[in-house]
Amino acid sequence: MGTSHKTRVRTEEGAKRVRAYLGGRLVADTTRPLLVWEIPYYPAYYIPVADVRAELVEEGPGKHSPSRGDATAYTVKVDGAQAEGAAVRYEESPVEELRDRVRFEWDAMDAWFEEDEEVFVHPRDPHTRVDVLASSRHVRVEVDGVTVAESGSPRLLFETGLPVRYYLPKPHVRMDLLESTDTVTRCPYKGDAVYWSIQANGTAHKDLAWSYPTPLPESEGVAGLVCFYNEKVDIFVDGVKQERPKSPFS
């Protein structure tokens, strides 16, 4: 792992084979990805130029980064498929490891694979772990003073860098107070989540609860269970009211 003290960019050599596709065509295939934490929450993949199969057509200057330097933007072309502005290079970056590498915009590609498993949303952080543990703690959830869920058999999900999440069986949730919304979010560790608003005291509180109907294998212990934003509801564990945590979702 490397960190440049001047630039404060954390980098780390990845160990997984990484592939990106556009229009069903292979854009890049590397066993030497560099993980770069452009933001604190998760890394981006920087791929060696030698492992890029697509044609990169220079467009002009990209966004300047205080830490990574001046960028050049490229259109990605491969067998008739193309994506404008879908790649950037920092060829004169103060961070030496970036100079001979390309970063592809995640959403501009049709598919990403780590080894032979498709990955969604963003690269998995090798330092993020998800543990789902059965528990006999008594968990009660209140919204605006109304008890909306209560269970003595929750599943607790521990994810690096986030508050513990309490997942409760649907029979222990006041589903009559929940109204499904169109919101869907995706997580590279858990899968696709669906959401509910909660009716309490005549007010609809939007997207306070969610569930993963068909989670990814590492999180299958929470399949079909309902979770609530600790940041936005009152949760009592064994009778003790929990402090609302501070997180990116606060």
Long-range contacts (C-beta under 8 A, 24 or more apart in sequence): 2-97, 4-67, 4-94, 4-95, 6-94, 7-67, 7-68, 7-94, 7-95, 8-67, 9-36, 9-37, 9-38, 9-67, 9-68, 9-95, 10-36, 10-37, 11-35, 11-36, 11-37, 11-95, 11-97, 11-98, 12-43, 12-126, 14-45, 14-126, 15-126, 16-114, 16-115, 17-113, 17-114, 17-115, 18-45, 18-47, 18-112, 18-113, 18-114, 18-123, 19-112, 19-113, 20-47, 20-104, 20-109, 20-111, 20-112, 20-113, 21-109, 21-110, 21-111, 21-112, 21-113, 22-54, 22-76, 22-78, 22-81, 22-82, 22-83, 22-86, 22-108, 22-109, 22-110, 23-78, 23-79, 23-80, 23-81, 23-110, 24-81, 24-110, 25-54, 25-78, 25-79, 25-81, 26-53, 26-54, 26-78, 27-52, 27-53, 27-54, 27-76, 27-78, 27-104, 27-109, 28-52, 28-53, 28-54, 28-102, 28-104, 29-53, 34-97, 34-98, 34-101, 35-123, 35-125, 35-126, 36-98, 36-103, 38-65, 38-67, 38-68, 41-161, 41-248, 42-122, 42-123, 42-124, 42-125, 42-128, 42-188, 43-122, 43-123, 43-125, 44-103, 44-106, 44-122, 44-123, 45-103, 45-104, 45-123, 46-97, 46-98, 46-101, 46-102, 46-103, 47-101, 47-102, 47-103, 47-104, 48-100, 48-101, 48-102, 49-89, 49-100, 49-101, 49-102, 50-100, 52-102, 53-78, 54-78, 56-87, 56-89, 56-102, 59-84, 59-85, 62-88, 63-88, 65-90, 67-94, 67-95, 68-93, 68-94, 68-95, 68-98, 69-93, 69-94, 69-95, 69-98, 74-102, 76-104, 76-108, 83-108, 83-109, 119-188, 120-186, 120-187, 120-188, 121-186, 121-187, 121-188, 122-188, 123-188, 124-188, 124-189, 125-160, 127-160, 128-159, 128-160, 128-161, 128-189, 129-158, 129-159, 129-160, 130-157, 130-158, 130-159, 130-160, 130-189, 130-190, 130-218, 130-219, 131-157, 131-158, 131-159, 132-156, 132-157, 132-158, 132-167, 132-219, 132-220, 132-221, 132-222, 133-158, 133-221, 134-221, 137-237, 137-238, 138-236, 138-237, 138-238, 138-239, 139-166, 139-168, 139-235, 139-236, 139-237, 140-235, 140-236, 141-166, 141-168, 141-228, 141-233, 141-234, 141-235, 141-236, 142-233, 142-234, 142-235, 142-236, 143-198, 143-200, 143-205, 143-208, 143-228, 143-233, 143-234, 144-200, 144-201, 144-203, 144-205, 145-200, 145-201, 146-177, 146-200, 146-201, 147-174, 148-173, 148-174, 148-177, 148-178, 148-198, 148-200, 148-209, 148-228, 148-233, 149-173, 149-174, 149-226, 149-228, 155-221, 155-222, 155-225, 157-219, 157-221, 157-222, 157-227, 159-189, 162-247, 163-230, 163-231, 163-245, 163-247, 164-230, 165-227, 165-230, 166-227, 166-228, 166-230, 166-235, 166-237, 167-222, 167-225, 167-226, 167-227, 168-225, 168-226, 168-227, 169-225, 169-226, 170-224, 170-225, 170-226, 173-209, 173-226, 178-209, 178-226, 179-204, 181-206, 181-207, 183-207, 185-210, 189-216, 189-218, 189-219, 190-215, 190-216, 190-218, 190-219, 190-222, 191-215, 191-216, 191-219, 196-226, 205-232, 208-232, 208-233
